[in-house]
Each structure stands twice: as structure tokens, then as C-alpha cells.
Amino acid sequence: MESERRVLSFFIFKWASCYDALLLMGGDMIVNILIRLTWHLLHVTIHLCYFAINIANALESHLISKGLLRRYKSLHISKLQYLAIVIESEDCRTSNVIELLQWLADLGVKHVCLYDKEGILKKSKDFILEKFDGATLFQENDVLLDQPLMTLEFASFSDGKEAVAKAANVLFMKYLKSGSTSSYQGEQIFTESQMGEALKTVGLCYLSDLLVGGNGPEPDLLLVYGPARCHLGFPAWRIRYTEIQHMGPLKSMKYGSLIKAIYKFTMVQQNYGK
């Protein structure tokens, strides 16, 4: 009888231990399931919010393009003297670019800078100018005046840091290596005219003008078409007072969104540090 009690007690103890272990494992599993459900629910909520925002923006863009929203009908386009468009190089489809330029021409924009990091638009400028009849190539000495045809400037990353590095190399080769500045071997100080000359040598006339007190063509508004919310290497010295707006991928561009972006810019009061 005693042995049977011991066997029964052993089995009861083992069963109780297994039951406690199952309860503990079950509790952890329930917690994990709840955490995963909460995580997925949060993701679904965020996706639904973005979906609702995209639907609202698409609807607003459609209403703007149809002229159903009054406040967007009158644009003070004269405030937009110079517009820069930054496009992700992978999205540089010339058909979309030409359509975008046609929209800008219809709105009355006269001066546009097209930029992509890899210089694809630069290589296609002849084709773009040929297909888009209402535009001429912007020259470095041109003045931003009202004219019947739109002027286009094509820029790339080579107009930024790479070109500045080339200008520094020009200074080194012309003055430091040749020793033409002075016989003194200490610290060399370059004048603004020397730096301006080097910048003009590598094609950076705009920055050269800024150094000597001129007014280079700084864009009033910069529109970024691409996934990244940045200027993608657009020359920083040309956007000191520039308003920057992200427009999304170029393939998803909308006429109403373009009007809205320009309208928002015309409503901004710029104090220029005063």
C-alpha cells in the first residue's frame, strides 16, 4: 500500500510539474501572440492612414486640375522667377520631363533648371530642346527677364562638389605648384579674383559671380521628384533662400500637385534673414 502511495505521489508530482510548465509556456505564447497582433494592427493602421492621405491628395489634385477650387485659379506666377526641378536619375524619362515642361509653360514659368545627379538630362538636352519647341538653352550670361520662350538650364552633380574639387586643383597647379604667388613657403592666401578665375575655368560662373558680389541664378523654388526627401546633390550655394518641396516619383506626377506646390510658394513671405 505504501509503495502504491509513493508511485501515485510520484505521478501526481510529475503531472503537476508538467501542468505548471504548460501554463508557463502557454502564458508566454499568449503574450507573444498579443505582441504580434498589436504590431500587425499598428502596421495596418499606418498603411490605412497613408492610403487615406494619398486618396485625399489625389482627389484634391484632380479638383485643382479641373479648376474647381477657387483659391488655386489665380497664381502670382511673377513671384517665381527661377524654378529648379531635381529628378532622381533612375526616373529621368524624357517623355515625363517634356510633359512637365509643357505644364510649366502653360502656367507661365519662364526660367527652369533641370537637375539629376548622373547627368542624364544633360546628355538628353538636345533631344528635349528639339521635342519641346517652346524653350531655349540658358546661357551663363543671360539675365532673368520676361521673354516669350522658356529658358532651360541643365545641371548635374558635376556642377557641385566635383567641380569645386576641380577648381581647387586648378588653384594648386597654377599658383602653389608653380610657386607664382610668392616665394614665401608658408600659408598661401588666395584672393576672390583668383578663386573666381578658377571657378570659371571649370564652368562654375554662378559661384564665381557670388564670390565677387554678383547675383547668380538662385532658384526661388526647388521641386524634388523622387523617393528621397533631399536635393540629391544640387549645388548648395545656389539654394541659400530656396523653398524646397518634395513631389514624389516623377512617374506619378500630377498637374494639380504642381499647381498646389507653386501656389504654396507664392503664399510664402520670405524675409531673407531680416
Solvent accessible surface area in square Angstrom, and as a share of the most:
residue,aa,sasa,rsa
1,M,158,0.70
2,E,98,0.44
3,S,72,0.46
4,E,114,0.51
5,R,142,0.52
6,R,169,0.62
7,V,80,0.46
8,L,111,0.55
9,S,64,0.42
10,F,111,0.46
11,F,127,0.53
12,I,99,0.50
13,F,137,0.57
14,K,95,0.40
15,W,170,0.59
16,A,41,0.31
17,S,48,0.31
18,C,77,0.46
19,Y,103,0.39
20,D,88,0.46
21,A,48,0.37
22,L,118,0.59
23,L,102,0.51
24,L,126,0.63
25,M,116,0.52
26,G,25,0.24
27,G,33,0.32
28,D,80,0.42
29,M,115,0.51
30,I,104,0.53
31,V,80,0.46
32,N,80,0.41
33,I,93,0.47
34,L,104,0.52
35,I,106,0.54
36,R,169,0.62
37,L,107,0.53
38,T,88,0.51
39,W,147,0.52
40,H,111,0.50
41,L,120,0.60
42,L,90,0.45
43,H,76,0.34
44,V,78,0.45
45,T,64,0.37
46,I,80,0.40
47,H,123,0.55
48,L,111,0.55
49,C,69,0.41
50,Y,135,0.51
51,F,128,0.53
52,A,58,0.45
53,I,93,0.47
54,N,90,0.46
55,I,93,0.47
56,A,56,0.44
57,N,76,0.39
58,A,40,0.31
59,L,103,0.51
60,E,39,0.18
61,S,6,0.04
62,H,96,0.43
63,L,52,0.26
64,I,8,0.04
65,S,45,0.29
66,K,129,0.55
67,G,27,0.26
68,L,118,0.59
69,L,53,0.26
70,R,209,0.76
71,R,147,0.54
72,Y,13,0.05
73,K,132,0.56
74,S,76,0.49
75,L,36,0.18
76,H,105,0.47
77,I,41,0.21
78,S,82,0.53
79,K,107,0.45
80,L,7,0.04
81,Q,83,0.37
82,Y,1,0.01
83,L,0,0.00
84,A,0,0.00
85,I,0,0.00
86,V,0,0.00
87,I,0,0.00
88,E,39,0.18
89,S,13,0.08
90,E,152,0.68
91,D,21,0.11
92,C,18,0.11
93,R,113,0.41
94,T,38,0.22
95,S,76,0.49
96,N,26,0.13
97,V,0,0.00
98,I,34,0.17
99,E,76,0.34
100,L,0,0.00
101,L,0,0.00
102,Q,81,0.36
103,W,43,0.15
104,L,0,0.00
105,A,37,0.29
106,D,94,0.49
107,L,32,0.16
108,G,27,0.26
109,V,3,0.01
110,K,63,0.27
111,H,5,0.02
112,V,0,0.00
113,C,0,0.00
114,L,0,0.00
115,Y,0,0.00
116,D,0,0.00
117,K,97,0.41
118,E,114,0.51
119,G,6,0.06
120,I,64,0.33
121,L,0,0.00
122,K,64,0.27
123,K,171,0.73
124,S,25,0.16
125,K,70,0.30
126,D,106,0.55
127,F,90,0.37
128,I,0,0.00
129,L,39,0.19
130,E,124,0.56
131,K,116,0.49
132,F,8,0.03
133,D,123,0.64
134,G,30,0.29
135,A,11,0.08
136,T,58,0.34
137,L,64,0.32
138,F,15,0.06
139,Q,98,0.44
140,E,83,0.37
141,N,142,0.73
142,D,63,0.33
143,V,104,0.60
144,L,50,0.25
145,L,117,0.58
146,D,130,0.67
147,Q,64,0.28
148,P,124,0.78
149,L,81,0.40
150,M,5,0.02
151,T,6,0.04
152,L,0,0.00
153,E,15,0.07
154,F,18,0.07
155,A,1,0.01
156,S,6,0.04
157,F,57,0.24
158,S,44,0.28
159,D,34,0.17
160,G,3,0.03
161,K,157,0.67
162,E,77,0.35
163,A,4,0.03
164,V,57,0.33
165,A,63,0.49
166,K,101,0.43
167,A,5,0.04
168,A,56,0.43
169,N,84,0.43
170,V,37,0.21
171,L,21,0.11
172,F,94,0.39
173,M,95,0.42
174,K,96,0.41
175,Y,26,0.10
176,L,71,0.35
177,K,134,0.57
178,S,75,0.48
179,G,40,0.39
180,S,75,0.48
181,T,46,0.27
182,S,54,0.35
183,S,106,0.68
184,Y,150,0.57
185,Q,160,0.71
186,G,31,0.30
187,E,149,0.67
188,Q,47,0.21
189,I,141,0.71
190,F,49,0.20
191,T,73,0.43
192,E,96,0.43
193,S,77,0.50
194,Q,36,0.16
195,M,64,0.29
196,G,4,0.03
197,E,83,0.37
198,A,3,0.03
199,L,11,0.06
200,K,111,0.47
201,T,91,0.53
202,V,42,0.24
203,G,40,0.38
204,L,10,0.05
205,C,25,0.15
206,Y,25,0.10
207,L,27,0.13
208,S,2,0.01
209,D,44,0.23
210,L,34,0.17
211,L,59,0.30
212,V,93,0.54
213,G,66,0.64
214,G,30,0.29
215,N,150,0.77
216,G,10,0.09
217,P,16,0.10
218,E,36,0.16
219,P,3,0.02
220,D,31,0.16
221,L,0,0.00
222,L,0,0.00
223,L,0,0.00
224,V,1,0.01
225,Y,3,0.01
226,G,0,0.00
227,P,98,0.62
228,A,36,0.28
229,R,195,0.71
230,C,62,0.37
231,H,58,0.26
232,L,31,0.15
233,G,23,0.22
234,F,1,0.01
235,P,3,0.02
236,A,67,0.52
237,W,52,0.18
238,R,6,0.02
239,I,24,0.12
240,R,138,0.50
241,Y,105,0.40
242,T,18,0.10
243,E,56,0.25
244,I,83,0.42
245,Q,35,0.15
246,H,54,0.24
247,M,38,0.17
248,G,13,0.12
249,P,51,0.32
250,L,0,0.00
251,K,138,0.58
252,S,56,0.36
253,M,26,0.12
254,K,87,0.37
255,Y,62,0.24
256,G,0,0.00
257,S,37,0.24
258,L,0,0.00
259,I,13,0.07
260,K,59,0.25
261,A,3,0.03
262,I,0,0.00
263,Y,34,0.13
264,K,104,0.44
265,F,13,0.05
266,T,2,0.01
267,M,119,0.53
268,V,66,0.38
269,Q,156,0.69
270,Q,51,0.23
271,N,89,0.46
272,Y,115,0.44
273,G,85,0.82
274,K,209,0.89
